[in-house]
Amino acid sequence: MILLNYLRHPLLLVIFSTIFALSTASCAEKKELNAKEQQNLQTFINDLEAFTIAYSNIKKLYVEEVDNKKLFTNAIKGMVSGLDPHSVYLEPKEQKNLLESTSGKFGGLGIVISKKNDAIQVISPIDDTPAYKAGMQAGDMIIKIGNKPVRGMTLEDGVNLMRGKPGTDIKITVVRKNKKPFMVKITREIITIVSVRGYLLDDGIGYVRVSSFQKPTSNLLQKTIKRLMKENDGHLESLILDLRNNPGGILNAAIDISDLFLDDAGTIVYIKSRIKSNNTRFNATSGDMLLGSPIVVLINEGSASASEIVAGALQDHKRAIIMGNTSFGKGSVQTILGLKDGYGLKVTTARYYTPNDRSIQAKGIEPDIKLKNISLENERKDEVTNTKESDLEGHLDIEDPSKLSSKEVLIAQEKKKTKENKKILERLEKDYFVHEARNLLKALAVLKK
């Protein structure tokens, strides 16, 4: 009687069938199973029974009725999250967002935003995107997306409204300082997330900041370095590769970026899995795009995963000098699996080792030269980091882009970008890590002569 009541629940029917099948199998193969295998099988059956009892009591006794889907999803989430901090069971929306972030591309407008009071603030438009071409500027406050007011809206809701199918239009209502609200019509395009930014410093030294590792990152880095070379008459004397506070990303991007600077066929990284057949060694190919020019890689405690693969490979091959602080120490590899109905599973499947067979897990990359987090001058933080466009000498007149031609908008944007780049270079002058890297590279240049 009790058994029949249990079997009214589909999940319990499945679990009972599993236990019955395993029990039958264990009887038929009892002679072939050694004592340890029998013990493991019995433990498995006992665990399934404990799950069944807990499930049944929740269904009967919980203060509110709970559907099977929620209970089963939560059970899987608990099972996965208990493995390690990096494994997770993903619901369809989370799986979609994760895949989108690793691809580095999405259909949208091309602006970096944050929530501020009752509006959405534009942190910056991404170069050559629809938002940039439409005249959106840092500091703009978005108060309406389409016909929907932003007030009371979460940042995620705002992002979802602005993203969409490439080629479709959206109207954004914007408030700009000292101007009446105006509306901008923007056509969505495929946006490549800008994970690389580069600037030419004095003495032919290139500075490149990589903020994350996504599918387009290696190509973006190549284009950035080539642009810096062109600005410096076709070559770079040396390079500062800034990986500070870079949380990592996809493995292939780290391998491709390491390969850009290695001219031998040695190991970049070695992946060790519990399944020996999955162990993989990734090797470099010939061709160093900097032709041996000195490199300094900047890292800190926020540099993790893929950042540590790049730093470790260049350090072991003695291709770069690592400066800064000990990195985070995430030496594991996660695999993203697509499951039924859009669900996903991100699970740790391997550990990685540097070319010299060093494990980074919980240890991190030790820099060749350690630096302290100190400031080059005593000044208020907001004087450097919170400078406003209107504070700059000869700042651009604030215009309503809807009243300008496309050509006039682009000219205004280019002028603004030039001033912003100048401001960034001034900040780099006051960055202690960059200052020390430049001094080292200058010294190496003198010794080379």
Secondary structure, 3 states (H helix, E strand, C coil): CHHHHHCCCHHHHHHHHHHHHHHHHHHHCCCCCCHHHHHHHHHHHHHHHHHHHHHHHHHHHCCCCCCHHHHHHHHHHHHHHCCCCCCEEECHHHHHHHHHHHHCEEEECCEEEEEECCEEEEEEECCCCHHHHCCCCCCCEEEEECCEECCCCCHHHHHHHHCCCCCCEEEEEEECCCCCCEEEEEECEEEECCCEEEEECHHHEEEEEECCECCCHHHHHHHHHHHHHHHCCCCCCEEEEECCCCCCECHHHHHHHHHHCCCCCCEEEEEEECCHHHCEEEECCCCCCCCCCCEEEEECCCCCCHHHHHHHHHHHCCCCEEEECCCCCCCEEEEEEECHHHCEEEEEEEEEECCCCCECCCCCCCCCEECCCCCCCCCCHHHHHCCCHHHCCCCCCCCCHHHCCHHHHHHHHHHHHHHHHHHHHHHHHCCHHHHHHHHHHHHHHHHHC
